[in-house]
Amino acid sequence: MASNEIQMIAQEVRSCTLCALHQGRVKAVPGEGPADAKMMFIGEGPGYHEDRQGRPFVGPAGKFLDELLAMAGLQRADVFIANVVKCRPPQNRDPQPDEVQTCTDNYLFRQIEVINPPVIVTLGRFSMNLFLPKERITRIHGQPRNIGGRLIVPMLHPAAALHQAQNRPLIEADFRRLPEILAQAEREAAADADNPDNSDDQEPPMEQMSMF
């Protein structure tokens, strides 16, 4: 079952020593949510509060994320929330390319494969770079792209709205569009199921794309 596979990946994450980030962590943060979630959110990495609790988005940015989900008619229990890296980088520095590749290849991409969500919302530039490495988030935020048969929706990180007030209405407006985007993804999936030979000009799946 998918839920068993997600739990197995989480157990691997909690005991992972594949990169140097494990040396400074209190708790790894595998991610959480239903294994059959229609929507997956991917942030950058755990912060102080996440490192202490072993759960994603439980600090100030997490409280704002809960508010944003409510604007979209969603709750945490409806979605799967993960990060690019599963352990907190020291002093919240940016994750290094080798750390990103290790964590995504071993864990995040496996989670995506198991959950198989029609919509992935990337929160911030690091998660956006996994799918749209040549884009600027300020230019394309809120605009869904069909990549590998699912809709990728790049968005500003909730923390960006907390730090810069002018970003708040932008991210709120993007979140309010999520029900419409999910409906679009489900329509496209139904159309693909009806026309299995339909080969639209889709971008290559993430595994084939450059990480940075």
C-alpha positions, 0 to 999 in steps of 0.5 A: 500500500502507498501509505506503507511505502510513505511510512517506510521512506519516513523511517529511512529519512529519520535514520539517514546519514547520507550527507553532512546535514544529519550531523547538526539535526535534532530531528529529520523532517520526512514530511506528512500528509495522506499517501493519496493526496491530490496536492503536494507542497514542497518547501526548501528545508526545515527551520528551527521549529521543524528541526525540534518537532520533526514536522514540516512548516510548524513555525511562523511560516507554517502558521501562515501556510495554514491560513493560505490553505484555508483560503484555498478551501484546504486543510493540512490533512488534505495535502502532503507537505514536504521539503527539498532537504529533510534536515535543517541546514546550519543557521538556515543557510541555503542547501548545497547542490550535493545535499539537494541531489542526495535528498531528492534522489533518495527521498523526495522523488520517491515520495512524489512517485508513490503519492503521484499527486496531480498538482505539486505546489513549489514554495520558494525557488529551491523547490521550483528549481527541481522542475523549472530550473531556468525560470525566475519565481517572481515572473512565473509565480502562480502559473501552472506548468504541465511537467511530466503529466502533472501540474507544477505551480511555482509560488513564493515561499510563505516566509517571503510574505512574512518578511516583505509585506508586498508579497503577501497579496501575491501569494494569497491570490495564488493560493485562492486559485488552487481549487481551479488549478486542481480541477484543471489537473483532474480534467487533463488527467481524465482526458489523458486516460481517455486518449492514452496515445495523446502525446502533447508537447509536455516537458520532460519528467523531473528525473530527466531535468537538470537540478540547478 
